[in-house]
Amino acid sequence: MIRRKFIRQSLIAATGAAFSNQIFALAPSPPKTTKKILLTGGAYGPVWMNYLIKLTGKDKPKVCFLPTASGDSQAYINYWMESAKKLSIEPFVQRVFIESASQKVSFEESLLGMDAILVPGGNTLDMMALWKAHGIDKVLKKAWEKGIVLTGSSAGTICWFHEGLSDSRPIALSKVECLGFLKGSISPHYHSSKTRASVYQEMVLKGEMKPGYGLDENAGLYFENEKIAKVLAGDSKSKVYKVTVENGAITEQVMETEIIS
């Protein structure tokens, strides 16, 4: 009797385990989240906004304007809200110069509820200091890993890389260390002055900056999971340049672009 009972229980346990394994084997694995970053050399007009909207996969995405680099400029915010009226989006603004009396949700709750986060231009160095002081740098990484599209121009382009060429300090262009979501370095506004391209190339050649990319005003890059997925431009004249060092000399390669409209 004892032996029969043991055999019966063993068979039931084995059958249950097999059924359980079958269920788990058939269960589909959850889809991997695609980490997305869209950036431009300086321009961010309707063409780029419409491209951003498509990347979210939403008909009317929630897009948060994060104007820290401009000191939360009210004029900049007004321009954003006015421009948003012409777009199929739900516009939001997240200021960093806030008071606890006026902001009743955390930066994390606010930003992680968005479909996209747009960072415009300004002082990159000051922006990075404020983000780190408030823990926004960590929130942005969570947003990126969650699949929220990160995007921007100028300072909002530099911030996602290890480092970028910036005019954030007095006297001369200099390197600013950033979030490091993307490898290497970046120089927006690449041909907006006579010196930006040459200063960037010299710093890369000397090893003062990592190799990277130069972006004309209306050119951009789209990254998926830290790799370039698209090289983009809003017109035929704007270019993206890959800047590296080979055999002790600087090389500047013009990358083939896809024109968006």
C-alpha positions as CSV (number, residue, x, y, z in Angstrom):
1,M,0.0,0.0,0.0
2,I,2.7,2.4,0.9
3,R,4.7,1.6,-2.3
4,R,1.6,2.0,-4.5
5,K,0.8,5.3,-2.9
6,F,4.4,6.5,-3.4
7,I,4.3,5.5,-7.1
8,R,0.9,7.2,-7.6
9,Q,2.2,10.4,-6.0
10,S,5.4,10.3,-8.1
11,L,3.4,9.9,-11.3
12,I,1.1,12.8,-10.4
13,A,4.1,15.0,-9.5
14,A,5.9,14.0,-12.8
15,T,2.8,14.7,-14.8
16,G,2.3,18.1,-13.1
17,A,5.9,19.0,-13.7
18,A,5.7,18.1,-17.4
19,F,2.5,20.1,-17.8
20,S,4.1,23.1,-16.0
21,N,7.2,22.8,-18.2
22,Q,5.0,22.7,-21.3
23,I,3.2,25.9,-20.2
24,F,6.4,27.7,-19.6
25,A,7.9,26.5,-22.9
26,L,4.9,27.7,-24.8
27,A,4.8,31.1,-23.1
28,P,6.2,33.8,-25.5
29,S,9.1,35.8,-24.2
30,P,8.3,39.5,-23.7
31,P,9.4,41.8,-26.6
32,K,12.7,43.6,-26.1
33,T,12.4,47.3,-25.6
34,T,14.2,49.4,-28.3
35,K,16.1,52.3,-26.9
36,K,15.8,55.3,-29.2
37,I,17.6,58.6,-29.6
38,L,17.0,61.2,-32.3
39,L,19.3,64.2,-32.6
40,T,20.1,67.1,-34.9
41,G,22.9,69.6,-35.4
42,G,20.7,72.6,-34.5
43,A,17.5,72.7,-36.4
44,Y,14.3,71.2,-35.0
45,G,11.4,72.2,-37.2
46,P,8.2,70.4,-38.3
47,V,10.1,67.9,-40.4
48,W,12.0,66.6,-37.4
49,M,9.0,66.8,-35.1
50,N,6.9,64.7,-37.5
51,Y,9.8,62.1,-37.7
52,L,9.8,62.1,-33.9
53,I,6.1,61.4,-33.7
54,K,6.5,58.4,-36.0
55,L,9.2,57.0,-33.8
56,T,6.9,57.0,-30.8
57,G,4.4,54.8,-32.6
58,K,1.6,56.9,-31.2
59,D,-1.1,58.9,-33.0
60,K,-0.9,61.7,-30.5
61,P,2.2,61.2,-28.3
62,K,3.0,63.0,-25.1
63,V,6.1,65.0,-25.8
64,C,7.9,66.7,-22.9
65,F,9.9,69.9,-23.5
66,L,12.9,69.9,-21.1
67,P,14.5,73.4,-21.4
68,T,17.0,73.2,-18.6
69,A,19.9,74.4,-20.8
70,S,18.1,77.7,-21.5
71,G,17.5,78.3,-17.8
72,D,13.8,77.3,-18.4
73,S,13.5,80.4,-20.6
74,Q,9.8,81.4,-20.7
75,A,10.2,82.8,-24.2
76,Y,11.5,79.3,-25.3
77,I,8.6,77.6,-23.5
78,N,6.1,80.0,-25.2
79,Y,7.6,79.2,-28.6
80,W,7.3,75.5,-27.9
81,M,3.7,75.6,-26.8
82,E,2.8,77.8,-29.8
83,S,4.6,75.4,-32.2
84,A,2.9,72.4,-30.7
85,K,-0.5,73.6,-31.7
86,K,0.3,72.7,-35.3
87,L,1.4,69.2,-34.4
88,S,-0.4,66.0,-33.5
89,I,1.1,65.8,-30.0
90,E,0.2,66.4,-26.3
91,P,2.8,69.0,-25.3
92,F,4.2,69.2,-21.8
93,V,6.9,71.3,-20.2
94,Q,9.2,70.1,-17.3
95,R,11.0,73.0,-15.7
96,V,13.9,72.3,-13.4
97,F,13.8,75.7,-11.7
98,I,10.8,74.8,-9.5
99,E,9.5,75.0,-6.0
100,S,8.0,72.2,-4.0
101,A,4.8,74.3,-3.5
102,S,4.2,74.5,-7.3
103,Q,5.4,71.0,-8.4
104,K,3.6,68.1,-6.7
105,V,5.0,65.2,-8.7
106,S,8.6,64.0,-8.8
107,F,10.8,64.5,-11.9
108,E,10.7,60.7,-12.3
109,E,6.9,60.5,-12.3
110,S,6.7,63.4,-14.7
111,L,9.3,62.2,-17.2
112,L,8.6,58.5,-17.2
113,G,4.9,59.2,-18.2
114,M,6.0,60.6,-21.5
115,D,6.3,59.1,-25.0
116,A,9.2,61.4,-25.9
117,I,11.5,63.9,-24.2
118,L,12.8,66.9,-26.2
119,V,15.9,68.7,-25.0
120,P,16.5,72.0,-26.8
121,G,19.7,74.2,-26.9
122,G,21.5,76.3,-24.3
123,N,24.3,75.9,-21.9
124,T,25.2,72.2,-21.9
125,L,27.6,72.4,-18.9
126,D,25.1,74.1,-16.6
127,M,22.3,71.7,-17.7
128,M,24.5,68.6,-16.9
129,A,25.2,70.0,-13.4
130,L,21.5,70.7,-12.7
131,W,20.4,67.3,-14.0
132,K,22.9,65.5,-11.8
133,A,22.0,67.6,-8.7
134,H,18.3,66.6,-9.1
135,G,18.9,63.0,-10.2
136,I,17.4,63.7,-13.6
137,D,20.4,62.1,-15.3
138,K,19.3,58.8,-13.7
139,V,15.6,59.4,-14.6
140,L,16.6,60.0,-18.3
141,K,18.5,56.7,-18.3
142,K,15.3,54.9,-17.0
143,A,13.3,56.7,-19.7
144,W,15.7,55.5,-22.4
145,E,15.7,51.9,-21.2
146,K,11.9,52.0,-21.0
147,G,11.7,52.9,-24.7
148,I,10.7,56.6,-24.3
149,V,12.3,58.4,-27.3
150,L,15.0,60.9,-26.3
151,T,15.6,63.7,-28.7
152,G,17.1,67.2,-29.0
153,S,19.3,69.6,-30.8
154,S,22.5,71.6,-29.9
155,A,22.9,71.0,-26.2
156,G,20.1,68.4,-26.5
157,T,22.4,66.6,-29.0
158,I,25.6,66.8,-27.0
159,C,24.0,65.5,-23.7
160,W,23.4,61.9,-24.8
161,F,27.1,61.3,-25.7
162,H,30.1,60.7,-23.6
163,E,31.3,64.2,-24.5
164,G,30.7,67.0,-26.9
165,L,32.1,70.2,-28.2
166,S,30.3,73.1,-26.5
167,D,30.4,76.9,-26.1
168,S,29.3,76.6,-22.4
169,R,32.5,78.2,-21.0
170,P,34.1,81.6,-21.4
171,I,36.7,82.4,-24.1
172,A,36.8,79.2,-26.2
173,L,35.0,76.1,-27.3
174,S,35.6,73.2,-25.0
175,K,34.8,69.6,-24.1
176,V,31.8,68.9,-21.9
177,E,31.4,65.5,-20.4
178,C,27.8,64.2,-20.6
179,L,25.5,61.2,-19.9
180,G,27.3,58.6,-21.9
181,F,24.3,56.8,-23.3
182,L,26.0,57.0,-26.8
183,K,29.7,56.3,-27.3
184,G,32.2,58.8,-28.5
185,S,31.8,62.5,-29.0
186,I,29.7,64.9,-31.0
187,S,30.0,68.4,-32.5
188,P,26.7,70.1,-33.5
189,H,26.6,73.3,-35.5
190,Y,29.5,71.8,-37.3
191,H,29.8,74.4,-40.1
192,S,27.9,77.3,-38.4
193,S,31.2,79.1,-37.8
194,K,34.7,79.0,-39.3
195,T,36.3,77.4,-36.2
196,R,33.9,74.7,-34.9
197,A,35.0,72.0,-37.3
198,S,38.7,72.7,-37.1
199,V,38.6,73.0,-33.3
200,Y,36.8,69.6,-33.0
201,Q,39.2,67.9,-35.4
202,E,42.2,69.2,-33.6
203,M,40.9,68.0,-30.2
204,V,40.1,64.6,-31.6
205,L,43.6,64.4,-33.3
206,K,45.3,65.3,-30.0
207,G,43.3,62.7,-28.1
208,E,41.6,65.4,-26.0
209,M,38.2,64.2,-27.3
210,K,37.0,60.8,-28.5
211,P,36.3,60.3,-32.2
212,G,32.8,61.0,-33.2
213,Y,30.5,63.0,-35.4
214,G,30.0,66.5,-36.8
215,L,26.5,67.6,-37.6
216,D,25.4,70.4,-39.9
217,E,22.4,72.4,-38.6
218,N,19.7,70.5,-40.5
219,A,21.4,67.0,-40.3
220,G,20.8,64.4,-37.7
221,L,21.4,60.9,-36.4
222,Y,18.9,58.3,-35.2
223,F,20.2,55.6,-32.8
224,E,18.6,52.3,-31.8
225,N,20.2,50.5,-28.9
226,E,23.3,52.6,-29.1
227,K,23.9,52.0,-32.8
228,I,23.3,54.3,-35.7
229,A,20.0,53.2,-37.4
230,K,19.6,56.2,-39.7
231,V,21.7,59.1,-41.0
232,L,19.3,61.9,-41.7
233,A,19.0,65.4,-43.3
234,G,16.2,67.9,-43.7
235,D,17.7,69.1,-47.0
236,S,20.3,68.0,-49.6
237,K,23.0,70.4,-48.4
238,S,23.2,69.4,-44.8
239,K,25.6,66.6,-43.9
240,V,26.8,64.3,-41.2
241,Y,30.6,63.7,-40.8
242,K,32.4,60.9,-39.1
243,V,35.6,62.2,-37.6
244,T,38.3,59.8,-36.6
245,V,42.1,59.4,-36.5
246,E,43.9,57.1,-38.9
247,N,47.7,56.7,-39.1
248,G,48.2,59.8,-37.0
249,A,46.0,62.0,-39.2
250,I,42.5,63.3,-38.9
251,T,39.9,61.8,-41.3
252,E,36.5,63.3,-42.0
253,Q,34.1,61.0,-43.8
254,V,30.8,62.4,-45.2
255,M,28.1,59.9,-44.4
256,E,25.3,59.0,-46.8
257,T,22.1,60.7,-45.6
258,E,18.4,59.9,-46.0
259,I,16.5,63.1,-46.8
260,I,13.3,63.4,-44.7
261,S,10.4,65.6,-45.5
